[in-house]
Amino acid sequence: MKNVRVPSRMPLNRTGTPARHLRVGATLLALILLAAGLSVTGNASGASSHDAPAGYVPPVHESYMTLADRDLQLDYTFKVQNVGNLALAVSNHGFLGDNFAQRDPSMEYPKGSEVDHMVRAGLWIGGLNTNFDTLVTTGVQDGYWGTYNRSTEWVPISIEDEDVDLGWIRERSTLPSSPYYDPLNAISEQDFVTGFLDTLDHAHTPVTGNADTYHNASGLIVTQESYAWSYEPADAMVLLKWTIVPTRIIGNTYVGLYAELTTGWKGQYPESSGWPPSSANWFHHHYLYWVDDLPDYAAMSDDPLNLVAEHHYTYGDGHAPQHAGIKFLGAKYKTAGEEWTEDVGRVAWRWWAWEPGSYTMDNDSEKYVMLSKDGIDDWTEITPSGDNSGDSPIMLLDLGPCNLFPGSAEEAPDSLVISFAFLGGDDFDDLVDNALYAQRVYNFNFTVPTPPPSPQINSKIDIQAGQVRLLWEDSPEHSVDAVTHDYDFEGYRIYVGRSAEESSFDLLKQFDLAEIPAKNPMNEAYFTNTWLTYQIDNTPEYETAQEVLDGIWGEEVYRYHGDAVEPFLVTQVDTVGYNTGMEAILLPPEEWVVEVVETDTLTYKYAYDLDNLSDGHGYWAGVTSYDLGNPETPSLESGISQNMLYVIPGLSAAQSRQRDVTVFPNPYRGSASWDGNRATGRYVWFAGLPPRADIKIFTLAGDLVDEISFNRDTYEAGNAAGVYRGLDGELSPNLSGTMAAWDLRNHNGQPVATGLYLFSVRDKSSGDTQQGKFLVLK
């Protein structure tokens, strides 16, 4: 393929897309239920190629074009898949990533690192109708970053007004602690389920070039599901599954995933300069590989890897060493009255140099040529550079062909289900390992061995000067592995980090069971107190539970674990952890804390104090659970992100009584040890505040510099970007309730100069006022 040099990109201003109303068919409501996951079946393991894909429901066979007598609301929506270590923006209109229109993650790995790997991606589907018209529906094509202006050709599924609060992207979770807990339907710890369609012909105005002026709809309806997990190694992937159903005959159909992978570090662009950055240097510095062409890696799998890998050619000068990738996992196809098959044609891969409005790919016929072309393009021709002269490649990973028929009143329509994995890796080998794991998850119908969930931590964090107390409940000890169906909880681990990026976390402490619970080998079930009591009451020779077990299986094999609720057996030597027992963290029953969360009553039995912390500094903490593992799967540990907390120690309300308000650090010398790597990361703390207060900062001349309204019950430090920026998925800080941050900027947002400043704090309840001063040195 010939390389095409392109000029630097110029960012466009972001504009919001207003909600609109569309008159659609009443039978579309059935599809809305499908998109909501309200009728989706549960997951299953060990599926063969003829099994229905996990979560699949045959669509309702009726026309989706029937006009109803009411308006249904239509909106274009994004949500970030962020439960794992890879954060991916997904939409309800065939578009993936956020096009760098905001600073939130587009495809960020590791989560919290501000290393993003993708501008945009989208679903392409093309085929021929009965008039032999060439039709291609695209979720995205070459366009300018920093805006949502370039529209998709997919239309979100409409929602009735009374269902709007449920969201255009429905969420489900296998985690009992999640507000979206759905044990019957959820596949992963964070499912996003939505739908979109292309059933209405409409006018289409091109941005540039000689593009079509009219879009002929393909008549396709798509249900989209995405899955994510928080624990290793599943936390480095987000899996996408699209179920495609026709309302018209579409022959010679090809389906592809368009993507612009590119890695860069957002931290090099100060928030003060806005986002996206004014420079286009982000886009010409990356390698793109078709990994199957690398013999050492292709040999790692008996089947094709079908993996595209990308990284920054200088690793972002050390700021972006990670790799990213997209892998085709598989497809399943079903015609009316037939079994599911995986015979859906060949896999092909294209790349071209980014060129919005190109005359070579601006109408359906030209796009169809790209979709239907066989083979793999020569990725070795891609040339990155240190300036804007290098290639900025776009890729299309596609499969096909197959024919799609809408069915009839007597038979269901054809269905095509395709799945891709979006992947991160700490290096190239790690990326390939994660890709192979993603394939394994797909092969088992999206069912993976699961660790016990992380425990829920008490929402009312006890924060004092230099100390934070964590309280958590014991539900992980009663969880069952989704695959093995074992009670295999082993212990808890406590982590502390200095950023939200999981690589910053250190293991602080771990506590585990002194003995292993195990399964009754006779019937693959667990013993219960009821069963043991029945045996003792009805068998004269048995007086204790241990005698029951000894009499049936022999003392040398089984011992009764009397302290457990269930299960009750110990069958092997415990080689996971240190067999510490839980006594060191188990509170006396009179100190247990009971909390009602919606309809659940949680009892917090365990406590651990994080000591010797520095006031005003941010800490991230979490408590994980881990299991015993088995001969086929090593011990698995839940994800830190499941209950991660962001805490800032400081004087508690009791400790601050009878103390004056202070500012620290004082003097502020150019930066504080907690400051971030950008100017907006700087701040000082006002400490010892009353519950509600007005804080005013003045120059020595008495000019008002800035003011802060403080309310202990609602304050999250959102006025100081270095503490909390309010980005999508960002944790808000848990504060002691007596501190407020100031970002060293005046009320116009300009950094203040070196000098001595005065402050006044008025207690809103008593009216009392305190004054003081502090020094800023830059």
N, C-alpha and C positions, 0 to 999 in steps of 0.2 A: 504493500500500500504506500502511496506517495505521501511524504510528510508535507504538511501545509503550514507555513509560518503565519502566525496571526499577531495582530497588534495587542498591546496591553489592554486589559479590560478596564472599563470605567464603571464604578459603582453607580447604581441608580438609587434614588430615594425609595424607602419602603412605604408602601401604601397599604392600608388595611382593606380587606375584602368585606363589604357589608353583607349582612344576612339578607337573603332574598326569599321569595315565596314562589313555589312552582305547583301548578295543578297537575296531579299525577293520579294514577290508577289506585282504586281502593285496594285491589289485591296486592299492591306493593307493601301493605302493612304486614303481610306474612313474611316478606323478606326482611322487614324491620325487626321482627321477632328473631329471625335467624341471625341478623347482625348483632342483636343484643345478646346472643348466646342463650336465649331463654328456652330454646328447644334442642340444644346441642347435647349429644350423648357424651358419656364419660370416656376417658381414655382407656386404652387396653395395651397390653404388652405383647411382644412377640408376634406382631402382625405379619402375615404373608403378603405377597404382592396382590392377592385377590381380595384382601380385606378392605373394607371401606376405610378411608383415611380418618384419623382421629378427629372427632368433632364434626364429621360430615353429616349433613341432613339433606336428603333429596329436596330440591326446591319445589315450591308449589307450581303446578303446571296451569297457568292462566296467563292471559295477556297482561303485560305491565304497562300497556299504553292506554288502557281504558281511562277516560277522564272521570274524575270524581266531582262531587258537588261541594267540595270544600278545599281550602288552601292548606297545604302542608309546608312547614318551615324548612328552608334549605340553608345550610351554612357550610363553609369550608373550614375545617378544624384540624389542629395539630395537637398531639400529645407526645411526651418524651418517655420512651421505654427506659427506665432508669433504676430498676431494682438490682441489676447486676453491675459489673465493672465496665460494661460497654453501654453508653447512653445513646440511643438512636431516636430521632424525631420521626414519627409516623403520622400519616394523615388519613382522612376519609375520602380522598379523591385521587388515589393512585400515585401519590407523590411521597417520597421519602427524603429525610434530611430537612433542613430549614433554609437552604439556599443562602446561608450566612446573612439572613435578613435580621437576625438578632444574635446576641452573644450567647444565648443558651446553646446546649449541645446540639450539634447536627448529627455527627457520628463520633462521639468523643470516647477515646480510650487512652489511658485508664480514666475512669470517671473522676472528675475533680481536677484533672491535670491541665485542663484547657488546651489539650492537644486534640485537634479535630482532624478527621480523615476524609470527609466527604462534603462536597457542596450540595449535591442533589442526586436523586435517583428516581426512577419511575417505571411503571409497567407499560410495556408496548404489546399490543396484540393486533395482528393483521391477517387478513384472509380475503376470499372472493365471495361475493354474494351471487344470487341466482341470475343476476343480470351481467355477471362477469365483471362487475365493478371491483376495483382494488380498494380495500378499506383498511386503514390502520388507525387505531386509537392509541394516543400517547398520553402518558401521565406527565411527561416533561420532555423537553428537547433543549438543544444548545441555547443558553440564554445568559443573561447578566446576573451576577451574584448581588446580593444585598437587597433584593426586592421579591415580592410575590406576584409581580405584574404579569409575568408570562403564564398564561392560564393553562390548566390541564384540559384535556378533552373528555375526561371522566367527570361525571356529575355525582355528588354525594347523594345517598339515599335520603329522601325526605322523612321528616318526623312530625307526628302530630303535636300540636301545641302542648298537650298535657304530658307528653313524654320528653319534652325538651330537657328537663332537669336531669334526665338519665344520661344525657350526652350523646353526641354523634359517634363517639368512640366508647364502647362499653368496656368495662374492666372486670376481670375475674381473677381469682387467686386460689391457690391450694393452701395458702398460709392461714391457719386459724386466727392469727392476730390481725389479718388484713380486713379493712372494712368491706372489701369486695370478695370475701371468702365464699367460695362456691365449690364445695367438695364433689358435687355430682358432675359439673361441667368443665371446671378449670383444668387446663393441661399443665400450666407452669405456675410459678410464683407471681407472675404478672402477665396475664393475657390481655391483649387489646383486640377487640372484635368490632368490625365495622363493615360497611359495604358501599359500593358505588356502581354506576352503570353508564352505558352509552346507548340509549334507545331513542333519542330525539335528534333528528336532523336539525342543524342550526347554521346560521351564518358564522363565518370564521374570518376574522380580519388579521392578516399577517403583520408581524412587526416590521420585517424587511423582506426583500426578495420577491420571488414570483410564486408564493405559496398559494394553496387553494383558497378560494374566497367562500367556499361552502363546505361544511363538514357533513359527510354522509355517515350516519351512525351505523355502528357495527351490530347493534341489537344485543349486546352482551351485558350480563349482570355478573358482578364479581363480589364475593364475600372475602374479606381479608381478615386473617388472624395472625397475630404475632405473639411470640412466646419468649420469656426471659426468666433466668434463674440467678440467684445471688451467690451461689457457692461454686468453688472451683471444681473442675475446669469449666463448668457450664456458664460461669459468670462472664466469660469473654465472648459470648455470642448472643445474637438475637435472631430467632428463626421466623421467617415469613412464609405464610401459606396462603395461596389464592385459590379459591374455588370458582371456576368460570362456567357459566351456564348461558346458552344462547336462547334468544327469543325469535331468531330468524336463522335460516340456513347460512352457515359460514363454512366454506370449503377451503382446503389447503391452508389451514390456520397455523400460524407461528406465534409463539409467545416469547417475549424477551424482557430482560431487565437492563434498562439503560442506567448508567451511573457515571458520575464524575468523581472518582476517588482522588484526593489530594490531601497531603498531610502538612499541617503547620501548627505553630504554637501561638495561641491568641494572647498569651501573656506579654509578647513583645510589643503589643499595640495598647498603649494606655487607654483606659476607659475615658479619660478626659478628652481624647482625640476622636471619640465616637467609634462606632462600629457600623459597617465593616471598615477595615483600614483603607486609607486612600491609595495605598500602593497595591499593585497587582502582582507583586513578587511571590505571593503565596503559590501561584498556579503553575510555575514552569520548572519546579524543582523535584519532581518525583519520578521514580522508576515504577513501571507497571510490568508484571510478569504473568505469563500463562504457565503456571507451575507444572502442568503435565509435560511441558517441554524440557524440564530439568530432570534428567534421568535419576539422580539420587533421591528425589522426592517422589517422582512418579512410581518408583519401585516400592514405596511404602504402602501401597494399596493395590489389591488385586483388581479393583475397579478404577475407572478414570477418576482423578481428583476433581476435575472440572472447577478448578480454583484459580481465581485471579488475585494476585498479591500486589501490594503497593507500599512504598515507603519513600520518605524524603531522601534525596541522594546524598546529602551531607548530614542526615539525621537532625536537621534543624540546628546545626552547631551544638548538638548534645541536648537540645531542649525537646526534641521529638524523635526519640530513638525507636519508638514502637512501629509495628507494621499493622496494616489493615488488609482485609480481603473480603471477597464475595465468592461464595461457593454455590453451585447448583447442586441440590440434594437429591432431587428426584421428582417424578411426575406420575400420576395415575389417571387413567382415562377409562370412561365407562360409556358405552352406548346402550340404548334401550334394550332391556332383556338380556344383556350380556354381563359377564363377570368383569371386575376391575382388572386392568392390564397396565403394565409399565411400558408397553411398546408405543412410544409417542414420538418416534423419529430421532434424528440426530441432534447432538449438541454442537453449537458453533459459537465462535467468539470474534467480534469485530472491534477495531478501534479506529478513531480518526482524530484529527486535531480540531480542537474547539473552534467553531466558526458560526456564530449566530446568523440566521438568515441565509445560510449557504444555499446557492442555487442547485447544489447536487443532492440536497436532501430536504426539500421544503414542501413536498407534496406526498400524498399517500403512495403513489406508485414508486417514487424513489425510496421512501422509507421501507416499503415492502421488499425492495431489492436487498436492502441491508439485512432485513429479518430473514429472508429466505436463502441467502447466500451460504453455501456450505464451507466448512473448513475453519482454520484458525489463522488469524492474521499474524504477521511477523512482528512480534513485540520487540525484537532486538533493534528495530529501526527507531524506537522511541528514544529521543535524546533530550535529557534534562540539561539545565544550564544554571549558572550562577546569576543570570540576569533574566530578562524577558525574552531571550532569543530561543529558549528551549521549547520543546513540544509541551502542549497542555492536553493530554489525551482524554478522550471520551470513550467509553466502552459499552458494548451491547453483548450480553450473554443470553443466547436464545436457544430454543428447541422447537421441534416440529418436523413434518407437518401432521395434522390430523383434521378430520372433518367433524363439524359440530352441527347437530340437528336439533330443532326445538321440540321435537316430540309431537304428540297429538293428545286428544282427549283420552285415548286408550293407553298411552305409554308416556313415561317420563322423558324429559329432554336429556341429551347427552351431557356429561360433566367432565371437566378437565381440572385436575388439582395439581398445582405446581408448588414447589417449595425451594427456598433459597436460605442461605445462612449469611448474615453479616457478622464479620469476625474481627477480633483484635488479637494481637500477640506481642509479647515483650520483645521478641526478635523473630527472625524468619522461621527458625525451627519451632518456636512456640506457636506461631500462627498455623503452621502445618499440623501440629499436634491437635490444636483446637479445631481445625477443620475436620480431622479424622474423627474427633469426638462428636462433633455436630452430625456427621454422617451416621455414626452409631445411634445417636438419639433419634434421628429420622427413621433409621431402619427398624427401630423398636416402636414405631408409631408415636414418636414424641414422648415416650415414657422413659424416665431415667431413674436409677436408684437415688433415693432421697435421704439426706441426713435429717435428724430431728430438727424442727424449726427452732430458730433462736427464741429465747424466752421473751415475754413482754416485760419491759422495764417500767417501773412506776413513773407516771407522767409528772408527778410532783417531786422533782429532783431536789434533794437536800444539799444546798450549796452554802458553804461557809468560806471564810478566809483560808486559802490554801488547801481546801478539802472539798471533795464531792463524794456523796454516798450514793451508790447504785443499789436499787432494790429490784428483785425480779421474782417471777412466779415459776412454777415447776411443770407446766403443761408439756414441755418437750419430753419429760420422762415417761409420758404415756402415749407418745406418738408411735405410729406403725409405718414402716417403710413401704412405699407404694408398690415396689416391685417384689421384694422378698416377703412382705407381710409380717415382718419380724418386729417385735419390740426390741430395738437394739440401741437404745440410748446408753451412752457411756459417761459423758461428763460435760462440764462447762469450761469455757476459756474466756478470759477477760483481756480486752485489748485497749490500748490508748495510742492515739496518733496526734500529730501536730497539724494535720490538714485533712480534708475530706477524701483525699486520694488514699486508697487502701494500702498502697505501698508504703505509706508513712506510718502505718500502725505497727506497734511492737506488742508481742505477747507478754502480758504482765503477770498473769497467774492462771493456773488451771487446777480444777478439782474434778475428780472422777470417782465412780463407784468402786468400792473395795472388792466387789464380786460381780460376776457377769450373770445377768438373767438370760434364760434360754428357753427353747421350745420343747414341748412334749413330743418326743420322736415317734410315739405310737400313732398319733392322730393329727400331727401338725397343728395342734391347738395349744392354748395356754392354760395352765392350771389356775384355778381361782380359789379363794377362801371357801366358797360354797362347796366346791368339789371336795376339797380336803376335809372340811367339816363333816360332809356326808360319809366319807370313807371311815373317819374316826368313829362316828356315831353308829355305823352299821357293820363294822368289822372288829370283833372283840380283841384280836391281837394287836390292833393299832391304837395307840394312845396319844401319839403326837404326829404332827405333819411329817417330820423326818422319818418316822417309822413307816408311814405310808409309802414314801418314796423308796426307802431302803427295801421294803418288802416287795415292791413291784420291779424295781430296776437295779437295786444293789447299791450299797453305800459307796463302793469305789467309783461309781459313775456320777451320781447325783447327790447334791446337798441342798437342803431347804434354805432358801434365802428369806429368813423370817421378817426382816425389816421392810421388805418390798411390799407394795400393794398388789401388783401383778406385773410381769409374770413371777414365778416363785422358784425357779430352778437355777442352779449354777452348774454348768456342764464342761467348762474348760478353764485353763489358766488364763487370767486376764493379762494380756500383753500390750494393751493400749493405755497409755497414761501411766500414772504412778500409784494407782489404787489408794488414793489419799482418803477416800470417803468424803462426805459432805459436811461433817461436823463443824469445820472451821468457818463455814459461811452460813450455816443454818441457824436462823434466829430462834430463840425460845418462843413457844406458841403465843405467849402474852404480848410479844413484840411484833407479831405478824401484822401487816397492813392490808386492809381490805379496801378495794376500790371497785366501784360499779362503772363499767364502761358500756354504755348503751344497755343491751340486755344481758351482758355478761358480768359476773362477779369474779374478780381476780383477787387472789390471796398471795401477797408477796412474802415469801418465806426466807429468801436468801438476801444477804447484804454483803457488800464489799466497799471499803472506803479507799478512794484514791487520795493519797496524802502527798504532802510536800509539793503541792502545785503552786505556781506563781500567779498571784492575783492579776487580773486584767488580761491574761494570756488565754487564747482559745485552745481548747483540747477537744478531741473527738474520741468518744469511748463507745464500746459495744461489748455485748456478752453473746458468745456463740454457743451452740451445742454440737457435739460430735458423737458419732456412733462407733460400733465395734468393727464394722466392715465384715467381709466374708472372704472365702477363698478366691472369689472372682472379682471383688471390688474392694479396694482399700478403704480404710476408715474415712468417712465423709464428714465434713464440717459445714455447718450452716454459714450463710453470708453475714459479714459484719453489718452490711447495709440494712438488714432486716430490722434492727433496733438501734442503729447508730444515733448517738446523741452528740450535740455540739454544746459544750458547757464552758462557761467563763467564771472561774472562782472569784470571790470577792466577799466583803463583809456581808453577813446576813443581817436581817432587820434587827435581831436581838443584839448582835455584835456592834451595830452602828449607833445604838441608842447612847445618848449623852456624848456623842462625838461630833466634832465640827466637820463640815463639808470640806473635802480636800481635792486637789488635782494631782494626778500622777501619770507619767513621770514629770517631775518638776525639779529642775528645768527639762524641757524637751529639747534634746540636742540633735537636731537634724533628722533623726529617726529614732524610733523606739524598737526594742528587740522583737516586738510583735508585728511591726509594719510589713506590709506586702511589698511586692517588687514594682509597684507603680505609685505615682504621686497620690492617687486617691486612696491608697491603703494606709495613709498616716492618720493617727488619731491619739487623743489623750482621754483619760477617764475622769469624770467627776464622781467621787465616791462619798458614801455616807449620806445619801439623799433621803429626804422624807418620802412617804408613799406617793404624793402628788406634788410636783414642784415646777416652777418656771425658772429656767436658767438663762441668764443674759451675760454675754461677754462684751467688754468694752475695751477701747484703747485707753492709754493714760490720759488722753485729751477728753475722754468721756464720750467718744463716738461709739454707737452701738455697732458691733461687728457681726454678731449672730445671736440667735436665741433658740432654746430647745424647750419643748413642752414634754415633761416627764410624767408618766403614769406607770407605776410599778406593775399593774395588772396587764398592761397592753404593750409596754415598751419592748421592742426587739432590736434596737440599735440600727434601724433602717436609715437613720440620718447619717451614718458613717459607713461608707462602702467598704472600708477595710474590715469591718466587723460583719456586716450583712448587706448583700446587694439585692436580695429578693428575686434572684433568677429562678427559673423553673427548675424544680428539683433540689434547690439549695436548702440546706437545713437552717432554720432560724435558731439563734442561740438561746440556751437556757441560762438565765442570769440570776444573780443573787437577789435582785430587787432593790438594790441601793446604789446602782451605778448607771451612768449615762455616758455615752461616748460623744466626742466632738472631733470632726474631721479636719480641723485647722484650716477651714475655709470660711469666708465671710458669707453673708446672706445672698450674694451674687454668684457664689460658687468659685470665687477666686482664692487661691492660697494666700494665707496671711503672711506678713513679713516678720522678720526677726524683731523681737521687742517684748516689753513687759505688758501683760494684759490683766485686766481686772474682771472679776466675775461677781455676780449677785444671784443668790438662790432664794426664792420666796416659797415658803411652804403654803400650798394652796388651802390647806385645812385650817392652819392656825394664823396665817398671815405673817408669821415670823420671817425675818430676812437675815441671811448670812452673806458676808462679803469676804473676798480674798483676792489673791493675785498669783500669777504664775508666769514663768519666763519661757519664751520660745526662741531657740537658737538654731539658725539654718546655715 
